[in-house]
Amino acid sequence: MKKVLINKPIHNDAVSRLSEEVEVLTPYAASPDEILEMLTDVHGMILCAGMKMQGPEMDRAQSLEVIGRHGAGLDIVDVKEATKRSLPIVFTPFGPTESTAEHAFLLMMAAARKLTLLDRETRKGNFNIRDRVVGRELKGAKVGVVGFGHIGKRFAEMCRDAFGMEIFAFDPFVDRSIVEGWGATYLDNMVTMAETVDIISLHVPSTKETHHLVNENVLKALGADGLLVNASRGPVVDEAALVKALQEGWICGAGLDVYDPEPPRDDNPLFKLDNTVLTPHLASFTEEGRQRMGLMVAEDVLRVLRGEKPMYPANPEVL
């Protein structure tokens, strides 16, 4: 019987489905180095956050026939190296859409109303916090959606339908006609977007092209009433510039689910700021989202191991 290793917990339904056809290894408490030792005779791997699969790791996994990425982001697996080795990668491009979009929407609302500060002060008994903190309404606001893929479009839909917000989109990989056909305004410059909108929400992968896409110039252009939401990847934002922007009032606040590096250091200055709403990179972690991602990646891993074509290949040229 073939073996499939999972490096972090996924939905029980997915583990059960895998167990019907393969031996499942779940060394959840093991370190990446310990997992690498186990990969020498493993045929499939489901890769979650906390470990990377690049050239050296693939060299160790001589029996590996497929890598299943539990998620939509491919930044922790080297697709080019896997392709050189004719190693298929499957992933879950639609799995986290609803959960992540909802979480970004939550971060936006929480940042607009300074929710975490109010919660913290109320728990301390400081009911008078209500006399000095004023939030803002989102109805009719202008929101810039950076990355107009599945998650970005779903987030934009929520903003439009819930609050009648005006949608602006930045995505060099999506045709202007698609953006405008959806009903958003297409912008091709991040500084221009920041000057135009009240809120920027990020929905892009971590690549060379998106590294520090939000930098000092963008943050200054966003302005003192602006909000930044990031539920994509930490390196998309120049975190040092963001800290300065929040400390000095270049922008009003930020809602963050991701950091650079991860996990963030204990002394990260973001932790001390009252104008931030922070969560630990779990935007896709809902019961429904985890089940969807888990079953999606499990079925595709099994398809490859059976010699069948997967539904969601990241490097279809090797099939």
Secondary structure, DSSP 4 states (H G I P E B T S, - for coil): --EEEESS---HHHHHHHHTTSEEE--TTS-HHHHHHHGGG-SEEEE-TT--B-HHHHHH-TT--EEEESSS--TTB-HHHHHHTT--EE--TTTTHHHHHHHHHHHHHHHHTTHHHHHHHHHTT-GGGGGT------TT-EEEEE--SHHHHHHHHHHHHHH-PEEEEE-TTS-HHHHHHHTPEE---HHHHHHH-SEEEE-----TTTTT-B-HHHHHHH-TT-EEEE-S-GGGB-HHHHHHHHHHTSSSEEEES--SSSSPPTT-GGGG-TTEEE--S-TT-SHHHHHHHHHHHHHHHHHHHTTPPPSSBSSGGG-
